[in-house]
Amino acid sequence: MASNPQTLLLIFPFLILSFVGAYNITQILEPYSSFSIFNNYLTQTKLADEINRHQTITVLVVDNSKMSVIFSYLNEILKHTMAIHVILDYYDINKLSHILHKSTLLTTLFLTSGIANNKLGILNVTNMPNDIVIFGSATPEAPLSSTFIKVVITKPYNISVLQMSNLIILPGIEGAKQASPLATLKKALALAPMAKPTNSTSHAPTTIEKSPASTPMEAPNMVDSPVAAPMDAPKAGALGAYDVPTTHFSASQNIVCGILGLLVGVIHLGAF
């Protein structure tokens, strides 16, 4: 009798493992090559890990020939689209055929994202005549565009995999792709280099207009006159490098004028 508690302690971890992580969606879909793209997207978007953490789940899969419609989606939008195909409940052929009032709303994994407004995270499933079951987004005026084809695999009452005729595309999902933050960032980076030549070009006319070369006769008077001093400040603010040759030019003129004055004085004295 004393050994019974010890035996329970030994098998308890295995009992826990049998309930936690009781299935692996990627391993379940791996033998079905026709669902390989769908399976790869579950791995790429990390949805497979989220699916495996749920004890009760239904996955609506679509074969490779119908997956091209989302090939261009960015990863975030791709994840939202794939998550709408994961129902947070167990549904098999028997349960689908006994839907009350022929129509019901199903909660999906996308609803847990917190951004599924306006019923984006909810599916509408409806029983039609001739045992046809159709699925679609529960958002207003969204079409029921995907038809149930067959049961792929079930593990009551943990996981069920059902094949659908088409992907369920959320209304406005393509607009969300175009308005993604990545696209906005690319546009901003593309426009940023264009601002540099525009700014430098705008300074060019100011520099040319205030260059000493444009007013050669007035330059010495502007330097010596106290009234001209306020006009020098904006010229230095625009491009200070142009002040250096202006100062040297004025000093050289003063030296030359001084030498010429001395020569004139010497010649004048020599004449006497």
Secondary structure, 3 states (H helix, E strand, C coil): CCHHHHHHHHHHHHHHHHHCCCCCHHHHHCCCHHHHHHHHHHHHCCHHHHHHCCCCEEEEECCHHHCHHHCCCCHHHHHHHHHCCEECCCCCHHHHHCCHHHEEEEEEHHHHHCCCCCCCCEEEEEEEHHHEEEEEECCCCCCCCEEEEEEEEEECCCEEEEEECCCCCCCCHHHHHHCCHHHHHHHHHHHHHHHHHHHHHHHHHHHHHCCHHHCCCCHHHHHHCHHHHHHHHHHHHHCHHHHHHHHHHHHHHHHHHHHHHHHHHHHHHHHC
